[in-house]
Amino acid sequence: MRTISLNQKGAGQIIINALNYQQVIIPYSLSIDGKIIDSKQMVLTR
């Protein structure tokens, strides 16, 4: 598992290189001031 922090205010983006995989499931959570607000999963397929 890997944690990526976006420290600026407003919109942010992360680029994920998934070229070596047929399908990737990425769980992610929105955390504000150390408290998890929401969690979801992103599914990337070819």
Secondary structure as UniProt FT lines:
FT   TURN            19..20
FT   STRAND          23..32
FT   TURN            33..34
FT   STRAND          35..45
//
